[in-house]
Amino acid sequence: MSCATAPEEPITQVAAFPGAADVHWETQISVTWNEQERAVEREELIYEVSWIPELGTYRWFLRSRRKA
């Protein structure tokens, strides 16, 4: 079984949904310190981002979170 390593720098990938207005996914790599395990953890966070016209702002909704 082979594991791919995550990139060193946080990256953002954007893919638009076909037929949807101003809705897309964004993927971010987060590096945090886990005090309980005393180790650095890397996580891949996938957000659904959509424009809310009534508020004049974007809404970010965390859709997936996993170790990278």
Secondary structure, DSSP 8 states (H G I E B T S, - for coil): -------SS---EEEE-TT-SSEEEEEEEEEEEETTTTEEEEEEEEEEEEEETTTTEEEEEEEEEEE-
